[in-house]
Amino acid sequence: MQTLEMFQALIAYAGNSRHQRKTLREELLTAIAGHRVANRPDRIEPRKKKRRRMPYDLLMKPRSEAKLELLKGLR
């Protein structure tokens, strides 16, 4: 976000010039790619699936069809 904010004035100044916008876009992407994420201690997340919290079945058909089935079951 900080990099984008720094480029904001240049982007506004470029106006409708296609060549300038293309050059600025490439420079912006290069600047963003050059940033490294700082050390973030205790930021480790396992890549695992969580178990389902609710005891309900998955909705495997369109919601409108499921609603109709529920309404038919109530009658």
N, CA, C and O atoms as a CHARMM CRD file, in Angstrom:
* protein
*
  300
    1    1 MET  N      0.82700  -1.19000   0.00000 PROA 1      0.00000
    2    1 MET  CA     0.00000   0.00000   0.00000 PROA 1      0.00000
    3    1 MET  C      0.87500   1.25900   0.00000 PROA 1      0.00000
    4    1 MET  O      0.55700   2.24500  -0.66500 PROA 1      0.00000
    5    2 GLN  N      1.96100   1.21400   0.74000 PROA 2      0.00000
    6    2 GLN  CA     2.82900   2.38800   0.79300 PROA 2      0.00000
    7    2 GLN  C      3.42700   2.67700  -0.58300 PROA 2      0.00000
    8    2 GLN  O      3.53100   3.83400  -0.99000 PROA 2      0.00000
    9    3 THR  N      3.81100   1.63500  -1.28500 PROA 3      0.00000
   10    3 THR  CA     4.39100   1.82000  -2.61800 PROA 3      0.00000
   11    3 THR  C      3.34900   2.40000  -3.56800 PROA 3      0.00000
   12    3 THR  O      3.64800   3.30700  -4.34500 PROA 3      0.00000
   13    4 LEU  N      2.14600   1.88500  -3.50600 PROA 4      0.00000
   14    4 LEU  CA     1.07300   2.38900  -4.36700 PROA 4      0.00000
   15    4 LEU  C      0.77100   3.85200  -4.05600 PROA 4      0.00000
   16    4 LEU  O      0.54500   4.64600  -4.96900 PROA 4      0.00000
   17    5 GLU  N      0.76700   4.20700  -2.78300 PROA 5      0.00000
   18    5 GLU  CA     0.53300   5.59800  -2.40300 PROA 5      0.00000
   19    5 GLU  C      1.64000   6.50800  -2.92300 PROA 5      0.00000
   20    5 GLU  O      1.38700   7.65100  -3.30500 PROA 5      0.00000
   21    6 MET  N      2.87800   5.99000  -2.93400 PROA 6      0.00000
   22    6 MET  CA     3.98800   6.79800  -3.45200 PROA 6      0.00000
   23    6 MET  C      3.84000   7.03400  -4.95100 PROA 6      0.00000
   24    6 MET  O      4.19700   8.10200  -5.44800 PROA 6      0.00000
   25    7 PHE  N      3.32000   6.05400  -5.66700 PROA 7      0.00000
   26    7 PHE  CA     3.16600   6.18000  -7.11700 PROA 7      0.00000
   27    7 PHE  C      1.89200   6.94200  -7.50600 PROA 7      0.00000
   28    7 PHE  O      1.72200   7.29700  -8.67200 PROA 7      0.00000
   29    8 GLN  N      1.01800   7.19100  -6.56700 PROA 8      0.00000
   30    8 GLN  CA    -0.28300   7.79100  -6.86500 PROA 8      0.00000
   31    8 GLN  C     -0.16200   9.12800  -7.59600 PROA 8      0.00000
   32    8 GLN  O     -0.88900   9.36800  -8.55900 PROA 8      0.00000
   33    9 ALA  N      0.72800   9.98300  -7.16200 PROA 9      0.00000
   34    9 ALA  CA     0.89300  11.29200  -7.81300 PROA 9      0.00000
   35    9 ALA  C      1.41000  11.12100  -9.24000 PROA 9      0.00000
   36    9 ALA  O      0.97400  11.83200 -10.14500 PROA 9      0.00000
   37   10 LEU  N      2.33800  10.18400  -9.44500 PROA 10     0.00000
   38   10 LEU  CA     2.87000   9.94500 -10.79400 PROA 10     0.00000
   39   10 LEU  C      1.78900   9.39400 -11.71800 PROA 10     0.00000
   40   10 LEU  O      1.72500   9.74800 -12.89600 PROA 10     0.00000
   41   11 ILE  N      0.94700   8.52900 -11.17600 PROA 11     0.00000
   42   11 ILE  CA    -0.14300   7.95700 -11.97600 PROA 11     0.00000
   43   11 ILE  C     -1.11300   9.05800 -12.39100 PROA 11     0.00000
   44   11 ILE  O     -1.57300   9.09100 -13.53200 PROA 11     0.00000
   45   12 ALA  N     -1.41800   9.95300 -11.46500 PROA 12     0.00000
   46   12 ALA  CA    -2.32300  11.06100 -11.78500 PROA 12     0.00000
   47   12 ALA  C     -1.69500  11.99100 -12.81500 PROA 12     0.00000
   48   12 ALA  O     -2.39000  12.51200 -13.68700 PROA 12     0.00000
   49   13 TYR  N     -0.39700  12.20100 -12.72100 PROA 13     0.00000
   50   13 TYR  CA     0.30500  13.09000 -13.65500 PROA 13     0.00000
   51   13 TYR  C      0.37500  12.48300 -15.05400 PROA 13     0.00000
   52   13 TYR  O      0.37100  13.21200 -16.04600 PROA 13     0.00000
   53   14 ALA  N      0.44000  11.16400 -15.13800 PROA 14     0.00000
   54   14 ALA  CA     0.56400  10.49300 -16.43900 PROA 14     0.00000
   55   14 ALA  C     -0.66300  10.74300 -17.31100 PROA 14     0.00000
   56   14 ALA  O     -0.55900  10.78000 -18.53700 PROA 14     0.00000
   57   15 GLY  N     -1.81300  10.91200 -16.68500 PROA 15     0.00000
   58   15 GLY  CA    -3.03000  11.21900 -17.44200 PROA 15     0.00000
   59   15 GLY  C     -3.39000  10.15000 -18.44300 PROA 15     0.00000
   60   15 GLY  O     -3.47500   8.97200 -18.09700 PROA 15     0.00000
   61   16 ASN  N     -3.60600  10.55400 -19.69100 PROA 16     0.00000
   62   16 ASN  CA    -4.07400   9.63000 -20.71700 PROA 16     0.00000
   63   16 ASN  C     -2.96700   9.08100 -21.60800 PROA 16     0.00000
   64   16 ASN  O     -3.24900   8.41100 -22.60200 PROA 16     0.00000
   65   17 SER  N     -1.72400   9.35300 -21.26800 PROA 17     0.00000
   66   17 SER  CA    -0.61300   8.87800 -22.08700 PROA 17     0.00000
   67   17 SER  C     -0.43400   7.37300 -21.88200 PROA 17     0.00000
   68   17 SER  O     -0.03000   6.92800 -20.80800 PROA 17     0.00000
   69   18 ARG  N     -0.73400   6.61000 -22.90500 PROA 18     0.00000
   70   18 ARG  CA    -0.66900   5.14800 -22.81800 PROA 18     0.00000
   71   18 ARG  C      0.74500   4.66700 -22.51300 PROA 18     0.00000
   72   18 ARG  O      0.93800   3.76300 -21.69900 PROA 18     0.00000
   73   19 HSD  N      1.73200   5.27600 -23.17100 PROA 19     0.00000
   74   19 HSD  CA     3.12600   4.86100 -22.97500 PROA 19     0.00000
   75   19 HSD  C      3.57700   5.12900 -21.53700 PROA 19     0.00000
   76   19 HSD  O      4.21600   4.27800 -20.91900 PROA 19     0.00000
   77   20 GLN  N      3.24600   6.31100 -21.00200 PROA 20     0.00000
   78   20 GLN  CA     3.63500   6.63900 -19.63300 PROA 20     0.00000
   79   20 GLN  C      2.95200   5.71700 -18.62600 PROA 20     0.00000
   80   20 GLN  O      3.57400   5.28300 -17.65600 PROA 20     0.00000
   81   21 ARG  N      1.66700   5.41800 -18.85800 PROA 21     0.00000
   82   21 ARG  CA     0.95900   4.52200 -17.94000 PROA 21     0.00000
   83   21 ARG  C      1.55900   3.12600 -17.94700 PROA 21     0.00000
   84   21 ARG  O      1.68400   2.49000 -16.90100 PROA 21     0.00000
   85   22 LYS  N      1.92900   2.65300 -19.13600 PROA 22     0.00000
   86   22 LYS  CA     2.53200   1.32400 -19.24300 PROA 22     0.00000
   87   22 LYS  C      3.87000   1.29500 -18.51200 PROA 22     0.00000
   88   22 LYS  O      4.15900   0.34600 -17.78200 PROA 22     0.00000
   89   23 THR  N      4.68200   2.32500 -18.70400 PROA 23     0.00000
   90   23 THR  CA     5.97900   2.40200 -18.03500 PROA 23     0.00000
   91   23 THR  C      5.80200   2.47100 -16.52000 PROA 23     0.00000
   92   23 THR  O      6.50400   1.78800 -15.77500 PROA 23     0.00000
   93   24 LEU  N      4.85900   3.30000 -16.07000 PROA 24     0.00000
   94   24 LEU  CA     4.60700   3.41700 -14.63100 PROA 24     0.00000
   95   24 LEU  C      4.11500   2.10100 -14.04200 PROA 24     0.00000
   96   24 LEU  O      4.51600   1.71900 -12.94300 PROA 24     0.00000
   97   25 ARG  N      3.24300   1.40800 -14.77700 PROA 25     0.00000
   98   25 ARG  CA     2.73100   0.12700 -14.28700 PROA 25     0.00000
   99   25 ARG  C      3.87200  -0.86600 -14.10500 PROA 25     0.00000
  100   25 ARG  O      3.93300  -1.57100 -13.09800 PROA 25     0.00000
  101   26 GLU  N      4.77500  -0.92000 -15.08300 PROA 26     0.00000
  102   26 GLU  CA     5.90800  -1.84000 -14.98400 PROA 26     0.00000
  103   26 GLU  C      6.82400  -1.46300 -13.81600 PROA 26     0.00000
  104   26 GLU  O      7.30000  -2.33800 -13.09200 PROA 26     0.00000
  105   27 GLU  N      7.06900  -0.17000 -13.63500 PROA 27     0.00000
  106   27 GLU  CA     7.90700   0.27600 -12.52600 PROA 27     0.00000
  107   27 GLU  C      7.24700  -0.00200 -11.18100 PROA 27     0.00000
  108   27 GLU  O      7.91900  -0.38000 -10.22200 PROA 27     0.00000
  109   28 LEU  N      5.92700   0.18700 -11.11300 PROA 28     0.00000
  110   28 LEU  CA     5.19300  -0.08600  -9.88100 PROA 28     0.00000
  111   28 LEU  C      5.26400  -1.56500  -9.52900 PROA 28     0.00000
  112   28 LEU  O      5.51800  -1.91700  -8.37700 PROA 28     0.00000
  113   29 LEU  N      5.04200  -2.42700 -10.50500 PROA 29     0.00000
  114   29 LEU  CA     5.10500  -3.86500 -10.24700 PROA 29     0.00000
  115   29 LEU  C      6.51600  -4.29300  -9.84200 PROA 29     0.00000
  116   29 LEU  O      6.67800  -5.15900  -8.98300 PROA 29     0.00000
  117   30 THR  N      7.52400  -3.69700 -10.45100 PROA 30     0.00000
  118   30 THR  CA     8.90800  -4.00200 -10.08000 PROA 30     0.00000
  119   30 THR  C      9.17300  -3.56500  -8.63800 PROA 30     0.00000
  120   30 THR  O      9.82100  -4.28200  -7.87600 PROA 30     0.00000
  121   31 ALA  N      8.66800  -2.38700  -8.27100 PROA 31     0.00000
  122   31 ALA  CA     8.86800  -1.88700  -6.90500 PROA 31     0.00000
  123   31 ALA  C      8.15300  -2.77400  -5.89300 PROA 31     0.00000
  124   31 ALA  O      8.69600  -3.06300  -4.82700 PROA 31     0.00000
  125   32 ILE  N      6.94300  -3.20600  -6.21900 PROA 32     0.00000
  126   32 ILE  CA     6.19300  -4.07500  -5.31200 PROA 32     0.00000
  127   32 ILE  C      6.89500  -5.42500  -5.17100 PROA 32     0.00000
  128   32 ILE  O      7.00700  -5.95900  -4.06800 PROA 32     0.00000
  129   33 ALA  N      7.36300  -5.96900  -6.28600 PROA 33     0.00000
  130   33 ALA  CA     8.03500  -7.26900  -6.25200 PROA 33     0.00000
  131   33 ALA  C      9.35700  -7.19900  -5.49000 PROA 33     0.00000
  132   33 ALA  O      9.82100  -8.21300  -4.96800 PROA 33     0.00000
  133   34 GLY  N      9.95800  -6.03300  -5.42000 PROA 34     0.00000
  134   34 GLY  CA    11.23200  -5.88200  -4.73600 PROA 34     0.00000
  135   34 GLY  C     11.12300  -5.84500  -3.22400 PROA 34     0.00000
  136   34 GLY  O     12.12300  -6.02400  -2.53000 PROA 34     0.00000
  137   35 HSD  N      9.92500  -5.61500  -2.70000 PROA 35     0.00000
  138   35 HSD  CA     9.74300  -5.55500  -1.24700 PROA 35     0.00000
  139   35 HSD  C      9.73900  -6.95100  -0.65500 PROA 35     0.00000
  140   35 HSD  O      9.12800  -7.87300  -1.19400 PROA 35     0.00000
  141   36 ARG  N     10.42300  -7.08400   0.45000 PROA 36     0.00000
  142   36 ARG  CA    10.42900  -8.35000   1.16800 PROA 36     0.00000
  143   36 ARG  C      9.51700  -8.20200   2.37500 PROA 36     0.00000
  144   36 ARG  O      9.42500  -7.13000   2.97200 PROA 36     0.00000
  145   37 VAL  N      8.85200  -9.28000   2.72300 PROA 37     0.00000
  146   37 VAL  CA     7.99600  -9.27000   3.90800 PROA 37     0.00000
  147   37 VAL  C      8.88600  -9.33900   5.14000 PROA 37     0.00000
  148   37 VAL  O      9.80800 -10.15300   5.20900 PROA 37     0.00000
  149   38 ALA  N      8.60600  -8.49100   6.09400 PROA 38     0.00000
  150   38 ALA  CA     9.42100  -8.43900   7.30700 PROA 38     0.00000
  151   38 ALA  C      9.25200  -9.72100   8.11800 PROA 38     0.00000
  152   38 ALA  O      8.33300 -10.50400   7.88000 PROA 38     0.00000
  153   39 ASN  N     10.14300  -9.92000   9.06800 PROA 39     0.00000
  154   39 ASN  CA    10.06000 -11.07800   9.93900 PROA 39     0.00000
  155   39 ASN  C      8.77900 -10.98800  10.76400 PROA 39     0.00000
  156   39 ASN  O      8.53300  -9.98900  11.44100 PROA 39     0.00000
  157   40 ARG  N      7.97900 -12.02400  10.70300 PROA 40     0.00000
  158   40 ARG  CA     6.70600 -12.04000  11.42000 PROA 40     0.00000
  159   40 ARG  C      6.70300 -13.24500  12.35800 PROA 40     0.00000
  160   40 ARG  O      6.24200 -14.32100  11.97600 PROA 40     0.00000
  161   41 PRO  N      7.20900 -13.08000  13.58000 PROA 41     0.00000
  162   41 PRO  CA     7.30200 -14.21500  14.49200 PROA 41     0.00000
  163   41 PRO  C      5.92700 -14.76500  14.86200 PROA 41     0.00000
  164   41 PRO  O      4.93900 -14.03500  14.94100 PROA 41     0.00000
  165   42 ASP  N      5.90300 -16.06100  15.08200 PROA 42     0.00000
  166   42 ASP  CA     4.67600 -16.77700  15.47400 PROA 42     0.00000
  167   42 ASP  C      3.56800 -16.65300  14.43500 PROA 42     0.00000
  168   42 ASP  O      2.39000 -16.64000  14.79300 PROA 42     0.00000
  169   43 ARG  N      3.91800 -16.56400  13.17300 PROA 43     0.00000
  170   43 ARG  CA     2.93100 -16.49000  12.09500 PROA 43     0.00000
  171   43 ARG  C      3.01300 -17.74900  11.24200 PROA 43     0.00000
  172   43 ARG  O      3.21400 -17.66600  10.03000 PROA 43     0.00000
  173   44 ILE  N      2.86200 -18.88200  11.85000 PROA 44     0.00000
  174   44 ILE  CA     2.93000 -20.14900  11.12700 PROA 44     0.00000
  175   44 ILE  C      1.55500 -20.79100  11.17800 PROA 44     0.00000
  176   44 ILE  O      0.99900 -20.98300  12.25900 PROA 44     0.00000
  177   45 GLU  N      1.01200 -21.11900  10.03700 PROA 45     0.00000
  178   45 GLU  CA    -0.29500 -21.75100   9.95500 PROA 45     0.00000
  179   45 GLU  C     -0.17200 -23.08800   9.23900 PROA 45     0.00000
  180   45 GLU  O      0.41900 -23.15200   8.16100 PROA 45     0.00000
  181   46 PRO  N     -0.71100 -24.14700   9.80600 PROA 46     0.00000
  182   46 PRO  CA    -0.65600 -25.44700   9.12600 PROA 46     0.00000
  183   46 PRO  C     -1.59900 -25.47900   7.92900 PROA 46     0.00000
  184   46 PRO  O     -2.66500 -24.86500   7.95100 PROA 46     0.00000
  185   47 ARG  N     -1.19900 -26.19500   6.89300 PROA 47     0.00000
  186   47 ARG  CA    -2.02600 -26.34700   5.70200 PROA 47     0.00000
  187   47 ARG  C     -2.86200 -27.60900   5.84200 PROA 47     0.00000
  188   47 ARG  O     -2.54600 -28.64100   5.24900 PROA 47     0.00000
  189   48 LYS  N     -3.91800 -27.52500   6.62100 PROA 48     0.00000
  190   48 LYS  CA    -4.79200 -28.66500   6.84800 PROA 48     0.00000
  191   48 LYS  C     -6.23700 -28.21700   6.80000 PROA 48     0.00000
  192   48 LYS  O     -6.55600 -27.04800   7.01700 PROA 48     0.00000
  193   49 LYS  N     -7.09500 -29.16800   6.51400 PROA 49     0.00000
  194   49 LYS  CA    -8.52400 -28.87400   6.50800 PROA 49     0.00000
  195   49 LYS  C     -9.06800 -28.94800   7.91800 PROA 49     0.00000
  196   49 LYS  O     -8.64300 -29.77900   8.72100 PROA 49     0.00000
  197   50 LYS  N    -10.00100 -28.08200   8.20800 PROA 50     0.00000
  198   50 LYS  CA   -10.67200 -28.14500   9.49300 PROA 50     0.00000
  199   50 LYS  C    -11.85800 -29.09600   9.35900 PROA 50     0.00000
  200   50 LYS  O    -12.39800 -29.29300   8.27000 PROA 50     0.00000
  201   51 ARG  N    -12.24300 -29.66800  10.46800 PROA 51     0.00000
  202   51 ARG  CA   -13.43700 -30.50200  10.37300 PROA 51     0.00000
  203   51 ARG  C    -14.66300 -29.61400  10.37400 PROA 51     0.00000
  204   51 ARG  O    -14.62500 -28.46000  10.80100 PROA 51     0.00000
  205   52 ARG  N    -15.72200 -30.17000   9.89700 PROA 52     0.00000
  206   52 ARG  CA   -16.96500 -29.42500   9.76500 PROA 52     0.00000
  207   52 ARG  C    -17.53600 -29.10900  11.13900 PROA 52     0.00000
  208   52 ARG  O    -17.70700 -30.01400  11.95600 PROA 52     0.00000
  209   53 ARG  N    -17.83000 -27.86200  11.40200 PROA 53     0.00000
  210   53 ARG  CA   -18.30700 -27.45000  12.72300 PROA 53     0.00000
  211   53 ARG  C    -19.76800 -27.82200  12.96600 PROA 53     0.00000
  212   53 ARG  O    -20.13400 -28.18500  14.08400 PROA 53     0.00000
  213   54 MET  N    -20.58900 -27.73800  11.95400 PROA 54     0.00000
  214   54 MET  CA   -22.01200 -27.98000  12.12300 PROA 54     0.00000
  215   54 MET  C    -22.35700 -29.41200  11.70800 PROA 54     0.00000
  216   54 MET  O    -21.72700 -29.97300  10.81200 PROA 54     0.00000
  217   55 PRO  N    -23.34000 -29.98600  12.35300 PROA 55     0.00000
  218   55 PRO  CA   -23.71400 -31.36400  12.01500 PROA 55     0.00000
  219   55 PRO  C    -24.64100 -31.45900  10.80500 PROA 55     0.00000
  220   55 PRO  O    -25.29400 -32.48500  10.61500 PROA 55     0.00000
  221   56 TYR  N    -24.71100 -30.42000   9.99300 PROA 56     0.00000
  222   56 TYR  CA   -25.60000 -30.41300   8.83800 PROA 56     0.00000
  223   56 TYR  C    -24.88700 -30.94100   7.60300 PROA 56     0.00000
  224   56 TYR  O    -23.66200 -30.87800   7.50200 PROA 56     0.00000
  225   57 ASP  N    -25.67300 -31.46200   6.66400 PROA 57     0.00000
  226   57 ASP  CA   -25.11600 -31.92700   5.40000 PROA 57     0.00000
  227   57 ASP  C    -24.69500 -30.73300   4.54800 PROA 57     0.00000
  228   57 ASP  O    -25.14500 -29.60900   4.77000 PROA 57     0.00000
  229   58 LEU  N    -23.83000 -30.99000   3.57500 PROA 58     0.00000
  230   58 LEU  CA   -23.43100 -29.95700   2.63900 PROA 58     0.00000
  231   58 LEU  C    -24.56300 -29.66700   1.66500 PROA 58     0.00000
  232   58 LEU  O    -25.33700 -30.56300   1.32900 PROA 58     0.00000
  233   59 LEU  N    -24.66600 -28.43800   1.21700 PROA 59     0.00000
  234   59 LEU  CA   -25.66600 -28.04100   0.22700 PROA 59     0.00000
  235   59 LEU  C    -25.11600 -28.41700  -1.14500 PROA 59     0.00000
  236   59 LEU  O    -24.22100 -27.75000  -1.66400 PROA 59     0.00000
  237   60 MET  N    -25.65100 -29.48300  -1.73000 PROA 60     0.00000
  238   60 MET  CA   -25.09400 -30.03000  -2.96500 PROA 60     0.00000
  239   60 MET  C    -25.95900 -29.73000  -4.18800 PROA 60     0.00000
  240   60 MET  O    -25.70800 -30.27400  -5.26300 PROA 60     0.00000
  241   61 LYS  N    -26.95500 -28.88800  -4.04600 PROA 61     0.00000
  242   61 LYS  CA   -27.80800 -28.49400  -5.16800 PROA 61     0.00000
  243   61 LYS  C    -28.12800 -27.01200  -5.01200 PROA 61     0.00000
  244   61 LYS  O    -27.87300 -26.43900  -3.95300 PROA 61     0.00000
  245   62 PRO  N    -28.67200 -26.39400  -6.02800 PROA 62     0.00000
  246   62 PRO  CA   -28.99300 -24.96500  -5.90200 PROA 62     0.00000
  247   62 PRO  C    -29.90400 -24.68900  -4.71300 PROA 62     0.00000
  248   62 PRO  O    -30.79800 -25.47500  -4.39900 PROA 62     0.00000
  249   63 ARG  N    -29.66300 -23.57400  -4.06900 PROA 63     0.00000
  250   63 ARG  CA   -30.42300 -23.21900  -2.87000 PROA 63     0.00000
  251   63 ARG  C    -31.92500 -23.17600  -3.12000 PROA 63     0.00000
  252   63 ARG  O    -32.71400 -23.55700  -2.25500 PROA 63     0.00000
  253   64 SER  N    -32.32200 -22.70900  -4.31000 PROA 64     0.00000
  254   64 SER  CA   -33.75600 -22.62600  -4.60300 PROA 64     0.00000
  255   64 SER  C    -34.40000 -24.01900  -4.61700 PROA 64     0.00000
  256   64 SER  O    -35.51700 -24.18600  -4.12900 PROA 64     0.00000
  257   65 GLU  N    -33.70200 -25.01700  -5.17100 PROA 65     0.00000
  258   65 GLU  CA   -34.24000 -26.38600  -5.17500 PROA 65     0.00000
  259   65 GLU  C    -34.31200 -26.94300  -3.75600 PROA 65     0.00000
  260   65 GLU  O    -35.28200 -27.61100  -3.40000 PROA 65     0.00000
  261   66 ALA  N    -33.30400 -26.67400  -2.95700 PROA 66     0.00000
  262   66 ALA  CA   -33.30500 -27.15600  -1.59100 PROA 66     0.00000
  263   66 ALA  C    -34.45100 -26.52800  -0.78400 PROA 66     0.00000
  264   66 ALA  O    -35.06500 -27.19600   0.04900 PROA 66     0.00000
  265   67 LYS  N    -34.73200 -25.26000  -1.03000 PROA 67     0.00000
  266   67 LYS  CA   -35.83800 -24.60700  -0.34200 PROA 67     0.00000
  267   67 LYS  C    -37.17300 -25.23900  -0.71100 PROA 67     0.00000
  268   67 LYS  O    -38.02600 -25.46100   0.14800 PROA 67     0.00000
  269   68 LEU  N    -37.34500 -25.52900  -2.01600 PROA 68     0.00000
  270   68 LEU  CA   -38.59300 -26.16500  -2.46100 PROA 68     0.00000
  271   68 LEU  C    -38.78500 -27.52000  -1.78200 PROA 68     0.00000
  272   68 LEU  O    -39.89400 -27.84900  -1.35900 PROA 68     0.00000
  273   69 GLU  N    -37.71700 -28.30600  -1.67700 PROA 69     0.00000
  274   69 GLU  CA   -37.81200 -29.59700  -1.02500 PROA 69     0.00000
  275   69 GLU  C    -38.18600 -29.45300   0.44400 PROA 69     0.00000
  276   69 GLU  O    -38.97500 -30.24200   0.96400 PROA 69     0.00000
  277   70 LEU  N    -37.63000 -28.45600   1.11200 PROA 70     0.00000
  278   70 LEU  CA   -37.97800 -28.21900   2.49500 PROA 70     0.00000
  279   70 LEU  C    -39.44000 -27.85100   2.64200 PROA 70     0.00000
  280   70 LEU  O    -40.12200 -28.34200   3.54200 PROA 70     0.00000
  281   71 LEU  N    -39.92700 -26.98600   1.75700 PROA 71     0.00000
  282   71 LEU  CA   -41.32800 -26.58700   1.80500 PROA 71     0.00000
  283   71 LEU  C    -42.25600 -27.76100   1.54100 PROA 71     0.00000
  284   71 LEU  O    -43.29700 -27.87200   2.18900 PROA 71     0.00000
  285   72 LYS  N    -41.91000 -28.64000   0.60900 PROA 72     0.00000
  286   72 LYS  CA   -42.72700 -29.83200   0.33100 PROA 72     0.00000
  287   72 LYS  C    -42.77400 -30.75900   1.54200 PROA 72     0.00000
  288   72 LYS  O    -43.79600 -31.38800   1.81300 PROA 72     0.00000
  289   73 GLY  N    -41.66100 -30.83800   2.26700 PROA 73     0.00000
  290   73 GLY  CA   -41.59800 -31.70200   3.44300 PROA 73     0.00000
  291   73 GLY  C    -42.41900 -31.18500   4.59800 PROA 73     0.00000
  292   73 GLY  O    -42.83000 -31.96700   5.45500 PROA 73     0.00000
  293   74 LEU  N    -42.67100 -29.88500   4.65000 PROA 74     0.00000
  294   74 LEU  CA   -43.46000 -29.30000   5.73600 PROA 74     0.00000
  295   74 LEU  C    -44.96000 -29.47000   5.54600 PROA 74     0.00000
  296   74 LEU  O    -45.72300 -29.35800   6.50500 PROA 74     0.00000
  297   75 ARG  N    -45.38000 -29.73600   4.34100 PROA 75     0.00000
  298   75 ARG  CA   -46.81900 -29.85600   4.07200 PROA 75     0.00000
  299   75 ARG  C    -47.34600 -31.21300   4.34600 PROA 75     0.00000
  300   75 ARG  O    -48.53800 -31.46100   4.16600 PROA 75     0.00000
